[in-house]
Amino acid sequence: MPVEPAPDALAQLRWLRTPEGAAAAARAAQLLAGGADLLTGLGRLRAEVGAEHAGPAWELARLRARARPVFGADADVLFLTADTLEQAGRPALAARRAERLLDGAAHPAADLGCASGTDTVALARAGAPVVAVDRDPLARELTAANAAALGVADRVTVVDADVVDLVARAGDGAVAGCTAAVLDPARRAAGRRQLDPDRWSPPWSAVTTLLDAVPHAVVKVAPGLEHDRVPAGVEAEWVSAGGSIVEALLWGRAVSTTWRRAALVHGAEVLELTADTDPGPAPVGPVRGWLHEPDPAVIRSGLVSLVGANLGATLVDPTIAYLTSDSPAGSPWVSSYRVDEVLPFNLKKLRALLRARGVGRVVVKKRGSPIEPEQLARQLRGPGDGTAVVVVTRVGGRPTALVCDVP
């Protein structure tokens, strides 16, 4: 069944695309930039463009301002909703995906579940004719609007079709008449995250069918996807930025070049770490002078042992992704902390040690422990002026606290 948009959402979007709507959004942006608050801004807009249109114009201007740090100048012309902005990926990563997927060829590409069109635009900018597919009329309107606003409408066809049906009919290396495809299954329903891939929309069966049928494909998946779900011959990649996983990808067999890949957005570049086969676990050793916390993309991709080998580091525990070595790392793949004290976890003794050192503010990190970091940080707070990082983890299977310098 087609998805029904929110009442009036389509009408509002279509009005915002008119010259009058564009002028209203520009006026709202001017008011926002001038420091107008919600009541003042809406009051002025109601007087100038009417009560019916003031709210949509203000909301679009507000969303564009929020999008600007990630979307750059494109944000000033994009059409967005709060949901699509929250779910939209980073344009730079969409461009990276498109370039790798197309590999210099003008494959016609399908964006299966186009949402607001971030991937559609990236594929079109990379030179592909794009079929953008969605059952949601608002998503189709947003994609068409953004393709037009960013100057690629001549390479984009937006269609109403069911992704499950299209994937089921895929064959001869193509889906929806395209030899390349991007699929981003919806992983939320009724506001709740769906942890079971079989409950995604489309479900996991459609993901594996697409990867089998279309060799030039990439599927966005949940970062927590279990490795045993990854089909044979399909490369899995985890991408991080700012200390968090921002996307996880499965690459079709014609695009895959390795077994696992970790990617790290590092300034203006993307660093990569790969393994053709499972490198196995890193060796385990005692806590030494430095503790290293691997980037989450390294952890999720199962490549901690590669980073450990490069640093001459060992794990503090066979089940915990903390590395330790005799010297600082200087590696973008880890955050390093100088270890001052290692002691069995005991709240009373830990608090006494910190107060004796004049530590007042504590940052708590944990791995392999049930403690709540914020609660423990409050319990350890003292009158001193010093700061410290307290890492609560397991060492040799035992609950342990490591007192470290603030980096």
Secondary structure by P-SEA (a helix, b strand, c coil): cccccccaaaaaaaaaacaaaaaaaaaaaaaaaacccaaaaaaaaaaccccccaaaaaaaaaaaaaaccccccccccccccaaaaaacccaaaaaaaaaaaacccccccccccccccaaaaaaaaaccccbbbbccaaaaaaaaaaaaaacccccbbbbbccaaaaaaacccccccccccbbbbcccccccccccccccccccaaaaaaaaaccccbbbbbbcccccccccccbbbbbbbccccccbbbbbccccccccbbbbbbcccbbbbbbbccccccccccccccbbbbccaaaaaacaaaaaaaaacbbbccccccccccccccccccbbbbbbcccccccaaaaaaaaaaacccbbbbbbccccccaaaaaaaacccccbbbbbbbccccccbbbbbbccc
